[in-house]
Amino acid sequence: MARIALNNLTYSYPQAPTPILEHVNLTLPSQQFTLLTGPSGTGKSTLLQLMAGGLSLADASGSITFDGQSLNDLPANHRARHVAMMFQNPNQQFAMDTVEHELIFALENLQVPRSQMMARLRHALAFVGIEHLQPRLLNRLSGGEKQKVALAVIVAMDSDVILLDEPFASVDPEARAGLLERLVELRDQHGKTIILADHDLAGYDQLVDQVVRLTNHQLVPVAQSEWPQLFAAFTDQPQRAWTAPEPVTKPFFQLDQVTLAAGDRELLAPTTRQLLAHHNTLITGPNGSGKSTLFEALVRLHSYGGEIRYNGTPIAKLKRKRYARHVALLFQDAETQFLNITVAEELAQSQHYAYGDYFTPERIQAALTQLNLAGRDDQIIYTLSEGQKKKLQILLMLIMQSPVLLMDEPLKGLDLRSVNALVALLTETQAATKQTLIIISHQLTGLLPLIDYQLHFENHQLDWVVRP
């Protein structure tokens, strides 16, 4: 049994003008699957971290109880036996070098007998479907593979309560559906209590027991009669036609017999493709297929075979600094893009190095308002929510106005309203600056109106998606 009760819970971050959670009361029944939703920055991650002990309950008022016992009274090493949490950014919770060592480290902290460790480790990897990742280095995995490893760690810990913060933000759709089935199995066959925060609501309507919306500092259960309207935007996905672009004499990028590898693993067989200027190309494909590695090759951060030309010139012959001004990469993890402390400092730096003058101070303020980031100039970047970091990261890269922007999972951690606002901003900016976008994304809701062509990366092949 694992019944969690939030009793008049209030929590404020230091120096914040208002609480992020205020007088929250809610009971989360045992052995149920609860979906937690709400706009970016409303406190979903904060709530999960309070329940997991990542934030101190001593700094909050009210209480959280686990089967009637205050979580404050449980020693940290005992709490992990009852409550385990998967962070929105797995990099923030990994401590070891390889997948195997990470799982062993978690089991050692729970004082699992060594004679039982490997069996639990292998079961967890098989349960998530990633046995092949056991010997791999964590820093060589894709974002989606890291999320799967983090879930395997949770499975191995075998805690009563499983807290998941945006667990599928970088996972491909097919794997996402399979992992959702695994979570249902944990609830139905192993009696786990699952509380999951997500912005992409696809696939949940037939699986979860309850939906709770976090808004205006409060948790509000969503009546089942409202579920069809809530899930409609994610279940009624319009199909659209795709065509392959016609070959041109001078494309922005020309790939001639390009190959990619990661160590001794082949990612891309010899491939010849063109990527066109002033058109937006979407790249999809399973986790670990090589999409991010392709982006790294395009910006000369990863070796490749064959030849890549930009505007007719092999990129290997272009001066790095000049080329970096033309082709910019939006990293999958927003924090890796930041160099300063406050929002204002980052904005000033992007303005200083901007390639063009489209983003005037007035346009920047309008964009901040459009993305619901206005009034945060003096805020420390690392206190923003993951969704707010992602929106700021994208705005900073747009301000730079590079002719080509490679965007790796730009919708990661964004609610649908933020996605729509972001796509509107990209559309407006591109119309004025003629920027070319190449986008990797697993989440397609709200993005497709921006896209002209789609490439699919799978089984060492990079092929145009053609659908009448």
C-alpha positions, 0 to 999 in steps of 0.5 A: 500500500502507498497512499500519499496525502498532501495536507495544506501544503505551501512552498515558496522558493527563497526570494520568490514574491509568491508561493509556487504551491499554496494550501494544497490538499489532495489524496493520491490513492494507492495502486493508482496511476495519476497524471499531473498536468499544467502549464510550464512553471506552475510547480509540477516538478517542485511538487514531485521533488517535495514528495521525493525528498529532493526539496526539504519539507522543513522549508514548507508549511503543511505536510506530506504523509505516506500511509499516514506517516509524515515523510519528514519522519522517514530517514532519507535511506528509508524514504528511497525504499518507499518513494523513487523519482525520475527527474525531467533531466536524467543527467541531473541524477546519474552518478556513475559512468556506465549503465550497469554501474548506475544501476548497481550504485542505486541498489548499493544505496538500498543495501540490496544483497550483492547476490541479488543485484545482477538479477534485479539489474537484468530484470529492470533492463529487460523490463524497459527493453534496453538490455543492449545498453548495459555496458554503454557509457551514459554520456554516449547515450541519446537523450531518449536512451538516458530517459529509458535508463533512468526508468530502469533504475526506478524499476530496479529500486522496486519502490512503492511509489514511482514519481516521473517528471516528463519521462518521455520528453525525448523518447520516440513515439513507438518506445513511448507507447511501450513504456506506458504499457510497462507503467500500467503493468507496474500498477496492475501486477506489482501494486505500484502507485504512479504519479507522472507529470507530462505536457504531452498527453498522448496515450494517457486517456485509456490508461490513467486512473485520475488526472490532476491539473496544477494551476494558480498554485493549486491542485485540481482533479479533472472530472472524467467528463472533461477528459475528452476535451483535455486529450483531444488535441493529442489524440486527433492528430491530422495526417498530412501529405509529404513530398520529397524536395526537388534537387537543386543546383546549390542547396544549403547542405549537400551530403555526398556519401556521408557515413556516421559511426559511434565507436564501432557502431555504424549509424549511417550508411553512405548517404547522399541528400540535399537540405534546402535553404528557406525550407524547414526540415523535420528529422524523426527516428528511433532513439539512438539511431543517430539524429543528434550525431548527424547534427553534431557532424553538421556543426563539425563536433563529430567526425564523419565519412564522405563530404558535407558541403555548405553553400557549395563549400566543404565544411571541413575547409571553412574557418570554424568561427565564421562557420559557427556564425552561419550554422548554429546548434540548439542543444537538446539540454537547455542548460548546456547552452547557457553561459551566464547567471541571469536571464538579462545577461544571457539576452545581452550576450545574444544581442551582442553577437547577433548576426542581424538586427531584427531582434530590437529591444522592443521585439525581444520584450514582445517575444518574452511576453509571447513566451510568458517569460516577461519580468524575469530579467534578474532571475537566475536561469537555473531557478527556471522550470525546464520548460522556461529554460527551453523557451529562453534557450530558443529565444536566445538562439533566434536573437543570434539570427544565424542563417541556419538553426539546427534544433534538437528536441525544441519542444522538450518540456513544453505545454501545448500553449507554449508550443503554439506560442513558440511555433508562432514566434518561429513563423514570424521570425522566419518570415522576416529573417528567412532563416532555415530550420532543421528540427529533430523532434519526437513530439509533433503536436503543434509543430507540423504547420511549420514543417516543409519536408520530413526525413526519417532516420532508421536502420542506418538510412536517412530517407525522405518521408513521402505520403500522398 
